[in-house]
Amino acid sequence: MRSQLPIAIVGGGPAGAMAGTLLAADGRDVLLFDEKLAWEKPCGGGLTHRALQRFPFLADAGSESNPVESNPVEHCELISPSGHRVRFHLRYPIAIFSRLTLNQFLLERARRSGVELHQERVTRIARSGEDWQLVTPQQEYRASYLILAAGARNSFRSQFLSPISPSDLMVTAGYFIPGRSSLMQIQFLKGITGYVWVFPRKDHVSAGITGKMGETSTLELRRTLERWLEKHGREGQTPKGQGFHWDGARFYSHILPSLRPQTFETLEVCGENWAMIGDSAGLVDPITGEGLYYALRSAELCAGALLAGQPEDYRTLVQEEVLPELKLAARVSERFYRGKVFGDSVLEQVVSLTARSASFRDLVSDFFAGIQGYHNLRDRLYRILPAVMAEGLAGTLRLPWNSDGSVFATDTVSEYLPPAS
């Protein structure tokens, strides 16, 4: 990497902005290109406790240094495919941001660090000796190093790696609905490797659905989401029983990576004078769809390797820290969404055990917080299994049964509700 030419970053989302900030703050010349610079996305915009601990400047939302306010959510509702629901308190709140305002904040932080922002669409990238040539409708640029941070399906990925297969992608569709809430909702679905989500942001609700590409069409996902919103709005099952008000709702769709195990095994994140970070590198949890933490962390790892003068170390850092978790998630994703345990689907059991066992509820809460990983999940399950079984049995014997066979379980932190009729 020749220091007399700048580093070019293509993509102005959280990954690109974060990498630019760290590089420019250390005195490097950085050019960042994005046609939009900041935009809204249907994704929830949630930052876990793990992310806020790693990046404390985002935890300081609403302060003078970070005027972008988040909505700290402390309560969650899980809904099984059959419609049983459990509401419980999250031990560590999730900070939910508008993606538009979060991106704007991160880009402004990059600009203050010295990044040169270009609201231009890069139409061509080519080698020029040891350097890179980037072409936009406005002019041409030269760079010593290239960082791709332009999403899973950016047109330049094929110059370095094979294009991401449709089997390695998730489709998301959603609405931004005016209103305020304090409850995060997740509804698992029959026959769909994905879920409906309702994430309450500061001044609106992000309600969406995700599913594997090729499994269900975007149109079918949108219709499923709309039926869900109408049904739950009518029955008052939304936060505070208010239902959803469609006036002013805006529709969005987006593509996210959801790599299969075999794709992770052959994944490359960098090469000669180039690197990919965030969604461009496919660094998204295949089960939950969480990408913000991995976008920010991969940017941090990439920038650190560049600043140390060892850009190839980025590959090793990702392989040691990030990929083990994502590979394991990819391996168990099918089992999570379609497997069975104790005679019922995994998804039904997750909701049931969350309601009946405080030990299992703590595990789920820690999973949402990002501090419970996949690698030690089995060990923890074995460790708490006796308590989970005892608590589950005690809860079942303690709870009143309704005439229709449904069960209501209520304590200070959870309630288990039957499917709505």
C-alpha positions in Angstrom: 0.0 0.0 0.0 1.6 3.2 -1.2 1.1 6.0 1.3 1.2 8.9 -1.2 -2.2 7.8 -2.6 -5.4 7.8 -0.5 -7.4 4.8 0.6 -10.7 4.5 -1.2 -13.8 3.1 0.5 -16.8 2.3 -1.7 -20.0 2.3 0.5 -21.1 4.7 3.1 -23.0 2.5 5.5 -21.9 1.8 9.1 -18.9 -0.4 8.0 -17.5 2.1 5.5 -18.0 5.1 7.7 -16.4 3.3 10.7 -13.4 2.2 8.7 -12.9 5.7 7.3 -13.2 7.3 10.7 -10.5 5.1 12.2 -8.1 5.5 9.2 -8.5 9.2 8.9 -8.2 9.8 12.7 -4.7 8.2 12.4 -3.7 10.6 9.6 -4.5 8.6 6.5 -6.0 10.2 3.4 -9.4 8.5 2.9 -11.9 9.0 0.0 -15.4 7.5 0.7 -17.9 7.1 -2.1 -21.6 6.5 -1.9 -24.4 7.6 -4.2 -26.8 8.2 -1.3 -24.4 8.7 1.7 -27.3 8.1 4.1 -30.5 6.2 3.6 -33.2 4.3 5.4 -33.4 0.5 5.5 -36.2 -1.8 6.6 -33.8 -3.6 9.0 -34.6 -3.1 12.7 -31.6 -1.0 13.5 -31.0 -2.7 16.8 -27.6 -2.5 18.6 -27.0 -5.2 21.2 -25.4 -4.8 24.6 -22.2 -6.4 23.1 -22.1 -3.7 20.4 -22.7 -0.9 22.8 -20.0 -2.2 25.1 -17.6 -2.5 22.2 -18.5 1.0 20.7 -19.4 3.1 23.7 -19.8 6.3 21.6 -23.0 4.7 20.3 -24.2 3.9 23.9 -24.0 7.7 24.6 -27.1 8.4 22.5 -28.8 11.7 23.0 -25.7 13.4 24.4 -23.9 16.4 22.9 -21.3 14.1 21.4 -24.0 11.9 20.0 -27.2 13.8 19.3 -28.8 10.8 17.5 -31.2 9.3 20.0 -32.0 5.7 20.1 -35.0 3.9 21.6 -33.8 1.6 24.5 -36.1 -1.4 24.5 -36.3 -3.5 27.6 -39.3 -5.8 26.8 -39.6 -8.4 24.1 -42.4 -10.6 22.9 -41.7 -13.9 21.2 -44.5 -15.6 19.2 -44.3 -19.2 18.1 -45.5 -20.5 14.7 -48.7 -21.7 16.4 -49.3 -18.3 17.9 -48.3 -18.8 21.6 -46.7 -15.7 22.9 -44.4 -14.9 25.8 -43.4 -11.4 26.9 -40.4 -10.9 29.1 -37.9 -8.4 30.4 -34.6 -8.1 28.7 -31.7 -8.0 31.2 -29.7 -5.7 28.8 -31.8 -3.2 26.8 -31.4 -3.1 23.0 -30.7 0.3 21.5 -32.8 0.7 18.4 -31.8 3.4 15.9 -33.3 4.7 12.7 -30.9 3.6 10.1 -31.1 6.9 8.3 -30.1 8.9 11.4 -27.5 6.3 12.5 -25.8 6.4 9.1 -25.9 10.2 9.0 -24.2 10.3 12.5 -21.5 7.8 11.5 -20.8 9.7 8.2 -20.6 13.0 10.0 -18.2 11.4 12.5 -16.1 10.2 9.6 -16.1 13.7 8.0 -15.0 15.3 11.2 -12.1 12.7 11.4 -10.9 13.9 8.0 -12.6 11.5 5.6 -13.4 13.1 2.2 -17.0 12.2 1.4 -18.1 12.0 -2.2 -21.8 11.6 -3.0 -21.0 9.9 -6.3 -21.7 6.5 -7.8 -18.6 4.5 -8.6 -19.2 3.0 -12.0 -15.9 1.3 -12.6 -13.0 0.0 -10.6 -9.8 -1.2 -12.3 -6.2 -2.0 -11.6 -3.7 0.7 -12.5 -0.3 -0.8 -12.0 -0.1 -1.3 -8.2 -2.9 1.1 -7.6 -6.6 1.4 -8.2 -8.6 3.6 -10.6 -12.1 4.5 -9.6 -14.4 6.1 -12.1 -17.6 8.1 -11.3 -19.9 10.2 -13.6 -18.0 13.2 -12.2 -14.4 12.2 -12.6 -11.7 9.6 -12.0 -9.8 8.9 -8.8 -6.7 6.9 -7.9 -6.1 5.0 -4.7 -3.5 2.8 -3.1 -5.9 0.5 -1.3 -9.6 -0.4 -1.9 -12.2 -1.2 0.8 -15.5 -2.5 -0.5 -18.4 -1.8 1.9 -21.3 -1.5 -0.5 -23.5 -4.4 0.5 -24.0 -8.0 -0.4 -24.9 -7.6 -4.0 -22.6 -4.7 -5.0 -21.6 -5.0 -8.7 -17.8 -5.0 -8.0 -17.7 -8.1 -5.8 -17.3 -10.3 -8.8 -14.0 -8.7 -9.7 -12.5 -10.2 -6.6 -14.7 -13.2 -5.6 -17.6 -15.2 -7.1 -20.9 -13.4 -6.9 -23.0 -14.3 -3.9 -25.5 -17.1 -4.8 -29.2 -16.5 -4.3 -29.0 -19.4 -1.8 -26.7 -17.3 0.3 -29.1 -14.4 0.6 -32.1 -13.3 2.6 -34.9 -11.1 1.4 -36.3 -8.5 3.8 -39.4 -6.4 3.3 -41.0 -4.0 5.8 -42.9 -0.9 6.6 -42.0 2.2 8.6 -45.2 3.0 10.6 -45.7 6.2 12.5 -46.1 5.7 16.3 -44.2 4.9 19.4 -43.8 1.7 21.4 -41.6 0.1 24.0 -42.1 -3.6 23.0 -40.0 -5.5 20.5 -41.8 -8.4 18.9 -40.6 -11.4 16.9 -43.0 -13.9 15.3 -41.6 -17.1 14.0 -43.4 -18.5 11.0 -44.3 -21.9 9.6 -42.5 -22.9 6.4 -40.3 -19.8 6.3 -36.7 -19.7 7.4 -37.1 -16.3 8.9 -39.5 -14.2 11.1 -41.6 -11.1 11.4 -40.2 -8.4 13.5 -41.5 -5.2 15.1 -38.8 -2.9 16.3 -39.9 0.3 18.0 -37.6 3.2 17.0 -37.6 6.7 18.5 -40.4 8.2 16.4 -41.8 5.3 14.4 -42.1 1.5 14.3 -40.0 -0.7 11.9 -42.1 -3.7 11.1 -40.7 -6.3 8.7 -40.3 -9.8 7.6 -37.3 -11.8 6.4 -36.9 -15.1 4.6 -34.4 -17.0 2.5 -34.2 -16.0 -1.1 -35.8 -18.6 -3.4 -37.8 -20.1 -0.6 -40.5 -17.4 -0.6 -40.9 -14.5 -3.1 -40.7 -10.9 -1.9 -44.4 -10.5 -2.9 -45.4 -13.4 -0.7 -43.3 -12.1 2.2 -44.9 -8.7 1.9 -48.4 -10.2 1.8 -47.6 -12.4 4.9 -46.4 -9.3 6.7 -49.4 -7.3 5.8 -51.8 -10.0 7.0 -49.9 -10.3 10.2 -50.0 -6.5 10.8 -53.7 -6.3 10.1 -54.5 -9.3 12.3 -52.4 -8.2 15.3 -53.6 -4.6 14.9 -57.2 -5.7 15.0 -56.8 -7.9 18.0 -54.9 -5.3 20.0 -51.8 -7.5 20.3 -49.4 -4.7 19.4 -47.7 -2.7 22.1 -50.2 -1.2 24.5 -53.0 -2.8 22.5 -53.1 0.2 20.2 -52.8 -1.7 16.9 -51.0 -0.3 13.8 -52.1 2.8 12.0 -51.3 2.5 8.3 -51.6 6.2 7.5 -48.2 7.4 6.4 -46.6 3.9 6.4 -43.8 3.5 3.9 -42.7 0.2 2.3 -39.0 -0.8 1.8 -37.2 -4.0 0.8 -33.6 -5.0 1.0 -31.2 -8.0 0.4 -29.0 -9.4 3.2 -26.3 -12.1 3.1 -27.1 -15.3 4.9 -24.2 -17.5 3.9 -24.4 -21.3 3.9 -21.7 -23.3 5.7 -19.9 -24.3 2.5 -19.8 -20.6 1.5 -18.2 -19.6 4.8 -15.6 -22.3 4.3 -14.3 -20.7 1.1 -14.9 -17.1 2.1 -12.1 -14.5 1.4 -12.3 -11.1 2.9 -9.1 -9.5 1.5 -6.4 -9.8 -1.2 -3.7 -7.8 -2.8 -4.5 -4.2 -1.9 -8.2 -4.8 -1.3 -10.6 -5.8 1.5 -14.3 -6.4 2.0 -16.1 -5.5 5.3 -19.6 -5.8 6.6 -22.3 -7.1 4.3 -20.0 -7.0 1.3 -18.0 -9.7 3.0 -21.1 -11.7 4.0 -20.6 -11.1 7.7 -24.1 -11.4 8.9 -25.6 -13.9 11.4 -27.5 -16.5 9.2 -30.0 -17.1 12.0 -30.9 -13.7 13.4 -29.8 -11.5 10.5 -27.8 -9.3 12.8 -25.2 -7.4 10.8 -24.6 -4.1 12.5 -22.1 -5.4 15.1 -20.2 -7.4 12.4 -20.1 -4.4 10.1 -18.6 -2.2 12.8 -16.2 -4.9 14.1 -15.0 -5.9 10.7 -14.3 -2.3 9.9 -12.4 -2.0 13.1 -10.3 -5.1 12.3 -9.6 -4.0 8.8 -8.5 -0.5 9.8 -6.4 -1.8 12.6 -4.5 -4.1 10.2 -4.0 -1.3 7.7 -2.7 1.1 10.3 -0.3 -1.6 11.6 1.1 -1.9 8.1 0.0 -5.5 7.9 -3.2 -5.4 5.8 -3.2 -9.2 5.2 -3.6 -9.7 9.0 -7.3 -8.7 8.5 -7.9 -12.2 7.0 -6.5 -13.9 10.1 -8.3 -11.6 12.5 -11.7 -12.3 10.9 -11.0 -16.1 10.7 -10.1 -16.2 14.4 -12.8 -13.9 15.9 -15.7 -13.5 13.5 -16.1 -16.6 11.3 -16.2 -19.3 14.0 -19.5 -17.9 15.3 -21.0 -17.3 11.9 -20.0 -20.7 10.6 -21.6 -22.4 13.6 -24.8 -20.3 13.1 -24.9 -21.4 9.5 -24.6 -25.0 10.5 -27.5 -24.9 13.0 -29.8 -22.5 11.1 -31.8 -25.3 9.4 -32.1 -27.2 12.7 -33.3 -24.1 14.5 -36.0 -23.1 12.0 -37.2 -26.6 11.0 -35.9 -29.1 13.6 -37.7 -30.8 16.4 -36.9 -31.4 20.1 -38.9 -33.2 22.8 -41.6 -34.0 20.2 -42.3 -30.4 19.1 -40.6 -27.9 16.8 -37.6 -26.1 18.2 -39.3 -22.7 17.7 -42.4 -23.8 19.7 -40.1 -25.2 22.5 -38.1 -21.9 22.6 -41.2 -19.9 23.3 -42.6 -22.4 25.8 -39.4 -22.7 27.8 -38.8 -19.0 27.8 -42.2 -18.6 29.5 -41.8 -21.5 32.0 -38.1 -21.3 33.0 -36.3 -18.3 34.5 -33.0 -20.0 33.7 -33.9 -20.4 30.0 -35.3 -16.9 30.0 -31.9 -15.5 31.1 -30.2 -17.5 28.3 -32.6 -16.0 25.7 -32.1 -12.5 27.1 -28.3 -12.9 27.0 -28.6 -14.2 23.4 -30.4 -11.0 22.4 -27.8 -9.0 24.2 -25.1 -10.6 22.1 -23.1 -11.9 25.1 -24.3 -15.5 24.7 -22.5 -16.9 21.7 -23.1 -20.1 19.7 -19.9 -21.8 20.6 -20.7 -22.1 24.3 -24.4 -22.4 23.9 -24.5 -26.2 24.2 -22.4 -26.2 27.3 -24.7 -23.6 28.9 -27.8 -25.6 27.9 -26.4 -28.7 29.5 -25.5 -26.8 32.6 -29.0 -25.3 33.1 -31.0 -28.3 31.9 -31.9 -29.6 35.4 -33.1 -26.2 36.4 -35.0 -25.7 33.1 -36.8 -29.0 33.5 -37.6 -28.4 37.2 -38.9 -24.9 36.5 -40.8 -26.0 33.4 -42.6 -28.8 35.3 -43.3 -26.6 38.3 -44.7 -23.9 36.0 -47.0 -26.4 34.2 -48.4 -27.8 37.5 -48.8 -24.3 38.9 -50.7 -22.7 36.0 -54.4 -22.7 35.5 -55.7 -24.4 32.4 -58.4 -22.8 30.4 -61.4 -24.7 28.9 -59.7 -24.6 25.4 -56.5 -26.1 26.7 -54.4 -23.0 26.6 -52.1 -22.0 29.4 -51.6 -18.6 31.0 -48.4 -18.2 33.0 -47.7 -14.8 34.7 -44.9 -13.7 37.0 -43.0 -10.5 37.3 -41.0 -10.9 34.1 -43.1 -13.0 31.7 -46.5 -14.0 30.5 -47.3 -16.9 28.3 -50.4 -16.2 26.1 -52.3 -18.7 23.9 -52.8 -18.2 20.2 -55.4 -15.6 19.3 -58.7 -17.1 18.1 
